[in-house]
């Protein structure tokens, strides 16, 4: 897994001589928070948008034409959490650029250049490993190391994680997964240490929870499970209760930072950003089936291994650990929220990227399946064979998606995946044999999609 993730990540960085490695609408606006603050000393995104090499020209025009905020600025509906966690890496890049210019080299201090992108993306790649580490630790509470390791590799390769932890680190989903895993890890530690509670765990949990919310606002729903885990300690132990109350400022600090950002950009302390861009919710007609089982980025359709994991969770794990009902509730509420949103398929999305708690449930469930059949060689081999096949299928799909030879915004059926794979790889091999760069090469059947 480590080797494959490094290969995929380096192949992404290798795009920089040809195009920006950090690109797309969402990615750009996440990045603008940190770039504008450090380079310009403000949150007026007009020049960021004009100078950005991270967003397509047509999207630059569309963004510039958005209705301005009450104080005349371009709105940014995305949370500042991604930018806040990028800040140390961006400052390191900016310091390096300043140092190089001091020594006589001419390096543009524009916030968009290769040095900025490489260092910031390396930072988020490290965050990916940190998130996986805490997910591993959560699984190890219930399963042996061998099952945990195999399960983590399988779900990582068979879910959106393989894409959003290597190829598209500019989105929020890598951080949401990691922060959710960290919040669960800390919640379990607090419960375990109820006899000798540690204020440090409570402070970290508060800061993690607050940061999760400002990374992606709806992800606050994922805090239901950590909250359920620590509530008994809160009510039963006076020391834990006191420490929990002392951790409230750590929780509120990131949210206060978000409110300051809203005030600077919108002129208001509280903003319902999902009301921007004439988009809204249809609460009475949610696309529940579509976001779970349709070819149009369906959560289980695109990543069938997660369906196997959910089956294992419901059959083998949940009956023994009922507190995880709060995890299922988080998943259900987020599913309903996303299904009610006008852009329910999340537009350009590798699979369904907006149900990150589902990746953790899938991990737990698949590990439960493997543990149940541990002493039965034939079913174990079947499950491991499925994991290998579906992991390779997902890797292949991520490659097709990356080269835009399958739709990024619309349905992708299994039949289309097979037929496209059969034509794409011979063309790719031929192009490489002809000495073409894969970053310059235009596959004949490429779909022209908004990146």
Long-range contacts (C-beta under 8 A, 24 or more apart in sequence): 1-152, 1-153, 1-156, 1-157, 4-157, 4-395, 5-125, 5-128, 5-162, 5-165, 5-166, 8-162, 8-166, 8-167, 9-121, 9-125, 9-166, 9-167, 9-169, 11-167, 12-121, 12-166, 12-167, 12-169, 13-117, 13-118, 13-121, 14-439, 15-439, 16-114, 16-117, 16-118, 17-439, 18-437, 18-439, 18-440, 19-53, 19-439, 20-53, 20-54, 20-112, 20-117, 21-117, 21-118, 21-121, 22-54, 22-117, 22-120, 22-121, 22-170, 23-53, 23-54, 23-55, 23-56, 23-170, 23-451, 24-54, 24-55, 24-168, 24-170, 24-171, 24-348, 24-451, 25-55, 25-59, 25-63, 25-450, 26-78, 26-170, 26-171, 26-172, 27-54, 27-168, 27-170, 27-171, 28-52, 28-54, 28-55, 28-59, 29-76, 29-77, 29-78, 30-78, 30-82, 30-83, 30-86, 30-170, 30-171, 30-172, 31-82, 31-83, 31-86, 31-120, 31-170, 32-76, 32-83, 33-76, 33-78, 33-80, 33-82, 33-83, 33-84, 33-261, 34-83, 34-84, 34-86, 34-87, 34-90, 35-90, 35-111, 35-112, 35-116, 37-83, 38-87, 38-90, 38-91, 38-94, 38-111, 39-94, 39-109, 39-110, 39-111, 42-264, 43-73, 43-76, 43-261, 43-264, 43-265, 44-73, 44-74, 45-73, 45-74, 45-76, 46-73, 46-74, 48-111, 49-74, 51-110, 51-112, 52-112, 53-112, 54-112, 54-170, 56-450, 56-451, 58-450, 59-450, 66-276, 66-277, 69-265, 69-266, 69-267, 70-266, 70-267, 70-268, 71-265, 71-266, 71-267, 73-265, 73-266, 75-265, 75-266, 75-273, 75-276, 76-265, 77-273, 77-274, 77-276, 77-277, 78-172, 78-273, 79-172, 79-213, 79-214, 79-215, 79-216, 79-217, 79-258, 80-214, 80-257, 80-258, 80-261, 81-172, 81-175, 81-211, 81-212, 81-213, 81-214, 81-215, 81-216, 81-254, 81-258, 82-170, 82-172, 82-175, 82-215, 84-211, 84-214, 84-254, 84-257, 85-123, 85-124, 85-127, 85-175, 85-211, 85-215, 86-120, 86-123, 86-124, 88-123, 89-119, 89-120, 89-122, 89-123, 89-124, 90-116, 90-119, 90-120, 92-119, 93-118, 93-119, 93-120, 121-169, 121-170, 124-169, 124-170, 124-174, 124-175, 125-165, 125-166, 125-169, 127-174, 127-175, 127-178, 128-165, 128-166, 128-169, 128-174, 128-178, 130-178, 130-182, 131-165, 131-174, 131-175, 131-177, 131-178, 131-179, 131-181, 131-182, 132-156, 132-165, 132-178, 132-181, 134-178, 134-181, 134-182, 134-184, 134-185, 135-177, 135-178, 135-181, 135-360, 135-363, 137-185, 138-181, 138-184, 138-185, 138-188, 138-360, 139-363, 139-364, 139-367, 141-188, 142-317, 142-321, 142-364, 142-367, 142-368, 143-367, 143-368, 143-370, 143-371, 144-371, 147-367, 147-370, 147-371, 147-374, 148-367, 150-370, 150-384, 150-387, 151-363, 151-366, 151-367, 151-370, 152-363, 153-391, 154-305, 154-366, 154-387, 154-390, 154-391, 155-305, 155-306, 155-309, 155-359, 155-362, 155-363, 155-366, 157-391, 157-392, 157-394, 157-395, 158-303, 158-304, 158-305, 158-306, 158-387, 158-390, 158-391, 158-393, 158-394, 159-303, 159-305, 159-306, 159-351, 159-359, 159-362, 159-394, 160-302, 160-303, 160-350, 160-351, 160-352, 160-353, 160-359, 161-359, 162-394, 162-395, 162-398, 163-350, 163-351, 163-398, 163-401, 163-402, 164-350, 164-353, 167-398, 167-402, 168-350, 171-353, 172-215, 172-216, 172-219, 173-216, 173-353, 173-354, 173-356, 175-215, 175-216, 176-212, 176-215, 176-216, 176-219, 176-222, 176-356, 177-356, 177-359, 177-360, 179-208, 179-211, 179-212, 179-215, 179-219, 180-212, 180-219, 180-222, 180-356, 180-357, 180-360, 181-360, 182-208, 183-208, 183-209, 183-212, 183-222, 183-223, 183-226, 184-225, 184-226, 184-229, 184-360, 186-226, 187-225, 187-226, 187-227, 187-229, 187-230, 188-229, 190-229, 190-230, 190-233, 190-240, 191-229, 191-230, 191-232, 191-233, 194-232, 194-233, 194-236, 194-237, 194-240, 197-233, 197-237, 197-239, 197-240, 197-243, 198-243, 199-243, 199-246, 199-247, 202-240, 202-243, 202-244, 202-246, 202-247, 203-246, 203-247, 203-250, 204-250, 205-230, 205-247, 206-247, 206-248, 206-249, 206-250, 206-251, 207-250, 207-251, 207-253, 207-254, 209-251, 210-250, 210-251, 210-252, 210-253, 210-254, 210-255, 211-254, 213-254, 213-255, 213-258, 214-254, 214-255, 214-257, 214-258, 217-273, 217-274, 218-334, 218-337, 218-338, 218-354, 219-356, 221-330, 221-333, 221-334, 221-337, 221-357, 222-330, 222-334, 222-356, 222-357, 223-330, 224-326, 224-327, 224-329, 224-330, 224-333, 225-323, 225-324, 225-326, 225-327, 225-330, 225-357, 227-326, 228-323, 228-326, 229-323, 274-341, 279-341, 279-342, 279-343, 280-342, 281-337, 281-340, 281-341, 281-342, 282-340, 282-342, 283-340, 285-340, 286-336, 286-339, 286-340, 286-344, 287-339, 287-340, 287-344, 287-345, 288-335, 288-336, 288-339, 290-339, 290-344, 290-345, 291-335, 291-338, 291-339, 291-344, 291-345, 291-352, 291-355, 292-335, 292-352, 294-411, 295-411, 295-412, 295-413, 295-414, 296-345, 296-410, 296-411, 297-345, 297-346, 297-349, 297-351, 297-352, 298-351, 298-352, 299-335, 299-351, 299-352, 299-355, 299-358, 302-350, 302-351, 302-352, 302-397, 302-412, 303-351, 303-352, 303-390, 303-394, 304-390, 305-362, 305-366, 305-386, 305-387, 305-390, 305-391, 305-394, 306-358, 306-359, 306-362, 308-365, 308-366, 308-369, 308-383, 308-386, 308-390, 309-361, 309-362, 309-363, 309-364, 309-365, 309-366, 309-369, 310-358, 310-361, 310-362, 310-365, 311-365, 311-369, 312-364, 312-365, 312-366, 312-367, 312-368, 312-369, 312-372, 313-361, 313-362, 313-364, 313-365, 313-368, 314-365, 315-368, 316-365, 316-368, 316-369, 316-371, 316-372, 317-364, 317-365, 317-368, 324-361, 324-364, 327-357, 327-360, 327-361, 328-361, 330-357, 331-355, 331-357, 331-358, 331-361, 345-409, 347-408, 347-409, 347-450, 348-408, 348-409, 348-449, 348-450, 348-451, 349-408, 350-397, 350-398, 350-401, 393-417, 396-421, 400-424, 403-428, 403-443, 403-446, 404-443, 404-446, 404-447, 404-448, 404-449, 404-451, 405-443, 405-445, 405-446, 405-447, 406-447, 407-447, 407-449, 408-447, 408-449, 408-450, 408-451, 409-449, 409-450, 420-445
